[in-house]
Amino acid sequence: MVNKDIYEIQTPADYAVSIIRHKQVCKKLQISSAKLFDMVAKGLFPKPLVIVPNGRATGWLESDVEKWILNRLKEGVLYALIEY
C-alpha cells in the first residue's frame, strides 16, 4: 500500500505561470514596439515563446521578463531607477 501523504499533488496554482504578450512587455519595460523587436533581434532580450503550436500568437513568461529586469538592475544598467 502506498502512503499518499508522501506525495504532494501539484496543481496549476503551484506553478503560477503567466504569459504576457508583446504590448504588455512594451508597457512593462516602457519601450516602443519597434525597440522590443530590435532588442530581440540583437539578442539583448529573450525571444518570445509560440503560445499555440503552429500558431502566430507569441508571448513571454512573465517570470522571464522579471528576471531580465532584475539582472539589468544587478548589472547597474537601470541605475536611473535606483536614484529616485
Backbone torsions as a table, in degrees:
resi	resn	phi	psi	omega
1	MET	NA	136.6	-177.8
2	VAL	-93.2	133.5	176.5
3	ASN	-79.8	109.7	-176.5
4	LYS	-70.4	-19.9	179.8
5	ASP	-68.0	-22.4	-178.8
6	ILE	-71.8	-34.7	-175.5
7	TYR	-95.9	128.1	175.8
8	GLU	-95.7	135.0	177.4
9	ILE	-91.7	123.6	-179.6
10	GLN	-93.5	132.7	179.1
11	THR	-107.9	166.9	177.1
12	PRO	-54.9	-31.4	179.0
13	ALA	-64.4	-26.4	178.7
14	ASP	-68.9	-26.5	-176.5
15	TYR	-88.9	-34.6	179.7
16	ALA	46.7	51.3	179.4
17	VAL	-88.4	131.7	179.2
18	SER	-132.5	129.7	178.1
19	ILE	-103.8	130.9	176.5
20	ILE	-115.0	144.7	-174.7
21	ARG	-89.4	174.3	-174.8
22	HIS	-53.4	-49.3	-177.7
23	LYS	-61.6	-39.2	179.6
24	GLN	-67.9	-37.5	178.4
25	VAL	-65.4	-43.6	178.2
26	CYS	-58.9	-43.3	179.7
27	LYS	-65.6	-42.6	-178.9
28	LYS	-64.1	-40.0	-178.8
29	LEU	-88.8	-9.8	-178.1
30	GLN	57.9	49.8	177.9
31	ILE	-131.4	164.7	178.7
32	SER	-77.6	163.6	176.7
33	SER	-60.6	-43.4	-179.9
34	ALA	-62.1	-39.0	179.8
35	LYS	-65.0	-40.2	179.1
36	LEU	-63.8	-45.8	177.6
37	PHE	-58.9	-41.6	-179.8
38	ASP	-63.9	-44.6	179.7
39	MET	-62.7	-40.3	178.4
40	VAL	-66.0	-44.3	-178.7
41	ALA	-62.7	-34.3	-179.3
42	LYS	-87.0	-0.6	179.8
43	GLY	77.6	17.7	-179.4
44	LEU	-89.7	-10.8	179.7
45	PHE	-142.9	146.0	-178.2
46	PRO	-58.6	148.4	175.5
47	LYS	-72.4	147.0	178.8
48	PRO	-73.0	159.8	176.6
49	LEU	-92.6	146.1	172.0
50	VAL	-81.0	120.7	-173.9
51	ILE	-73.1	-44.5	-179.2
52	VAL	-115.3	127.4	178.9
53	PRO	-51.6	135.4	-178.5
54	ASN	61.8	16.2	179.7
55	GLY	-102.9	177.1	-179.8
56	ARG	-99.9	-19.2	-176.5
57	ALA	-69.2	128.5	178.6
58	THR	-128.3	163.7	178.0
59	GLY	-171.0	178.1	179.9
60	TRP	-121.4	148.9	170.0
61	LEU	-67.6	130.0	-178.5
62	GLU	-59.3	-35.2	179.0
63	SER	-64.2	-35.3	177.4
64	ASP	-66.7	-40.5	178.7
65	VAL	-65.1	-42.7	179.7
66	GLU	-65.5	-39.6	176.5
67	LYS	-63.0	-39.9	178.8
68	TRP	-61.6	-44.7	178.9
69	ILE	-61.7	-46.0	-179.4
70	LEU	-63.8	-39.0	177.1
71	ASN	-63.5	-38.8	177.4
72	ARG	-63.9	-38.7	177.4
73	LEU	-64.4	-42.6	179.0
74	LYS	-62.0	-35.9	-179.8
75	GLU	-77.3	-7.9	179.6
76	GLY	81.6	11.1	-177.7
77	VAL	-71.8	-34.2	-178.9
78	LEU	-101.4	40.5	-176.2
79	TYR	-60.7	-27.6	-178.9
80	ALA	-62.3	-34.1	179.2
81	LEU	-68.7	-31.9	-178.0
82	ILE	-73.1	-32.0	-176.3
83	GLU	-67.4	-25.0	-175.8
84	TYR	-88.3	NA	NA
